[in-house]
Amino acid sequence: MRKLKLDELNRLNLKEFKELEKYPVHIVLDNIRSGVNVGSFFRTADAFALEHIHLCGYTPKPPHAEIFKTAIGSTKTVNWTHTPDVHDSIHQLKKAGCYCIGIEQTDQSILLHQVTHLQTPIALVFGNEVNGLTEGILPLLDEVWEVPQFGTKHSLNVSVCGGIVLWEVIRSLIR
């Protein structure tokens, strides 16, 4: 066994990626504070060839030094928009036919491993690192999913949570 070299990975170039049919998955970031977390979402969206990232509220947007640290060029490949109010973004996505799912701990959350049906196109809404999703958007969501946790902490880092949830969604779509 040996590690593959970069030129053996057969990655797409920018033009090829732009022309690639994307998975019908939208990421909505609701008032994320850290540009590093935002950059991680960009990189994950590129890795999984996702449709779009919606940056809402005070979520940092490119160009931003912290985003560039972790995005490693994916701000050039992934389509994104900024909307000042997350409510507007969710309304637009629903109008476009997206099934909107919040990632949050609520009294009606579905644990990620218990999700049995995936409707597309889908929008996954991730909230602020401290306060989670803006509470006023909960009635707008079609479902809420939760990543089960078994330790002493109450939450995962938002970009780590995003990677877990997005992989499960992509895994379901590529079966």
C-alpha positions as CSV (number, residue, x, y, z in Angstrom):
1,M,0.0,0.0,0.0
2,R,1.1,3.5,-0.7
3,K,-0.3,7.0,-0.5
4,L,-1.5,8.5,-3.8
5,K,0.3,11.6,-5.1
6,L,-1.7,14.6,-5.9
7,D,-1.5,14.1,-9.6
8,E,-2.8,10.5,-9.2
9,L,-6.1,11.7,-7.6
10,N,-7.6,12.7,-10.9
11,R,-9.3,15.8,-9.5
12,L,-11.3,18.1,-11.7
13,N,-10.0,21.5,-12.8
14,L,-12.1,24.6,-12.1
15,K,-13.8,24.6,-15.5
16,E,-14.7,20.9,-15.2
17,F,-16.0,21.4,-11.7
18,K,-18.2,24.3,-12.8
19,E,-19.7,22.2,-15.6
20,L,-20.2,19.1,-13.3
21,E,-23.8,18.3,-12.4
22,K,-24.0,19.0,-8.6
23,Y,-25.9,17.1,-6.0
24,P,-29.2,18.9,-5.2
25,V,-28.0,19.9,-1.7
26,H,-27.9,23.5,-0.4
27,I,-26.1,24.6,2.8
28,V,-27.6,27.5,4.8
29,L,-25.3,29.0,7.4
30,D,-27.3,31.0,9.9
31,N,-25.2,33.7,11.7
32,I,-22.0,31.6,11.8
33,R,-19.3,33.6,13.7
34,S,-16.1,31.9,12.6
35,G,-14.7,32.4,9.1
36,V,-12.7,29.2,9.7
37,N,-16.0,27.3,10.1
38,V,-17.4,28.9,6.9
39,G,-14.2,28.0,5.0
40,S,-14.6,24.4,6.2
41,F,-18.2,24.3,4.8
42,F,-16.9,25.6,1.5
43,R,-14.3,22.9,1.3
44,T,-16.9,20.2,2.2
45,A,-19.3,21.6,-0.4
46,D,-16.5,21.3,-3.0
47,A,-15.5,17.8,-1.9
48,F,-19.1,16.6,-2.2
49,A,-20.0,18.7,-5.3
50,L,-23.0,20.4,-3.6
51,E,-25.2,22.9,-5.3
52,H,-24.9,26.1,-3.3
53,I,-24.0,27.7,0.1
54,H,-26.3,30.4,1.5
55,L,-24.5,32.7,3.9
56,C,-27.0,34.5,6.1
57,G,-26.9,37.3,8.7
58,Y,-23.4,38.2,9.9
59,T,-21.9,35.0,8.6
60,P,-18.5,36.0,7.1
61,K,-18.3,35.9,3.3
62,P,-15.5,35.9,0.8
63,P,-13.1,37.6,0.5
64,H,-12.3,36.9,4.2
65,A,-8.9,35.8,5.5
66,E,-10.2,33.2,7.9
67,I,-12.4,31.6,5.2
68,F,-9.4,31.4,2.9
69,K,-7.4,29.5,5.6
70,T,-9.7,26.5,5.5
71,A,-11.5,26.8,2.1
72,I,-8.2,26.4,0.2
73,G,-9.6,27.8,-3.1
74,S,-13.1,26.3,-2.8
75,T,-14.7,29.8,-2.7
76,K,-13.9,29.9,-6.4
77,T,-15.6,26.5,-7.1
78,V,-18.7,26.6,-4.9
79,N,-21.7,28.8,-5.8
80,W,-22.7,31.0,-2.9
81,T,-24.9,34.0,-2.0
82,H,-25.3,36.2,1.0
83,T,-28.7,37.1,2.4
84,P,-29.0,39.4,5.4
85,D,-31.9,37.5,6.9
86,V,-32.0,33.7,7.1
87,H,-35.9,33.8,7.0
88,D,-35.6,35.2,3.4
89,S,-33.2,32.6,2.4
90,I,-35.4,29.7,3.7
91,H,-38.5,31.3,2.0
92,Q,-36.6,31.5,-1.3
93,L,-35.4,27.9,-1.0
94,K,-38.9,26.6,-0.2
95,K,-40.3,28.5,-3.1
96,A,-37.7,26.8,-5.3
97,G,-38.9,23.4,-4.1
98,C,-36.3,22.6,-1.4
99,Y,-37.1,20.5,1.5
100,C,-35.6,22.5,4.4
101,I,-34.0,20.7,7.3
102,G,-32.5,22.3,10.4
103,I,-29.7,20.7,12.3
104,E,-30.5,21.4,15.9
105,Q,-31.4,19.8,19.2
106,T,-35.2,20.2,19.7
107,D,-38.0,18.3,21.3
108,Q,-38.9,17.0,17.8
109,S,-35.5,16.3,16.3
110,I,-34.9,13.1,14.3
111,L,-31.6,11.4,15.2
112,L,-29.5,11.3,12.1
113,H,-29.2,7.5,12.0
114,Q,-33.0,7.3,12.2
115,V,-33.6,9.4,9.0
116,T,-35.2,7.0,6.6
117,H,-36.2,9.1,3.6
118,L,-34.4,11.8,1.8
119,Q,-36.3,14.3,-0.3
120,T,-34.4,16.4,-2.8
121,P,-33.6,19.1,-3.5
122,I,-32.7,19.6,0.1
123,A,-31.5,22.6,2.1
124,L,-29.6,21.9,5.4
125,V,-29.6,24.8,7.8
126,F,-26.8,25.1,10.3
127,G,-26.8,27.6,13.2
128,N,-24.5,29.8,15.2
129,E,-21.7,28.1,17.2
130,V,-23.2,29.2,20.6
131,N,-26.9,29.8,20.1
132,G,-27.7,27.3,17.3
133,L,-30.5,28.1,14.8
134,T,-32.4,31.3,15.0
135,E,-35.5,30.1,16.9
136,G,-37.9,32.0,14.7
137,I,-37.0,29.8,11.7
138,L,-38.0,26.6,13.4
139,P,-41.7,26.8,12.2
140,L,-40.4,27.3,8.6
141,L,-38.5,24.0,8.6
142,D,-39.9,20.7,7.2
143,E,-37.8,18.7,9.7
144,V,-35.0,19.0,12.3
145,W,-32.2,16.5,12.5
146,E,-29.8,15.9,15.3
147,V,-26.4,14.2,15.4
148,P,-26.5,11.9,18.5
149,Q,-23.8,12.6,21.0
150,F,-22.7,10.5,24.1
151,G,-20.2,12.6,26.0
152,T,-20.3,15.5,28.4
153,K,-20.4,18.3,25.8
154,H,-23.7,19.6,24.5
155,S,-22.7,20.1,20.8
156,L,-20.1,19.5,18.1
157,N,-18.2,22.2,16.3
158,V,-20.6,23.4,13.6
159,S,-18.3,22.5,10.7
160,V,-17.6,19.0,12.1
161,C,-21.4,18.5,12.5
162,G,-21.8,19.7,8.9
163,G,-19.2,17.2,7.6
164,I,-21.1,14.4,9.4
165,V,-24.5,15.4,8.2
166,L,-23.4,16.1,4.7
167,W,-21.6,12.8,4.3
168,E,-24.8,11.0,5.4
169,V,-26.8,12.9,2.9
170,I,-24.4,12.3,0.0
171,R,-24.0,8.6,1.1
172,S,-27.8,8.3,0.7
173,L,-27.7,9.9,-2.8
174,I,-24.9,7.8,-4.2
175,R,-26.3,4.4,-3.2
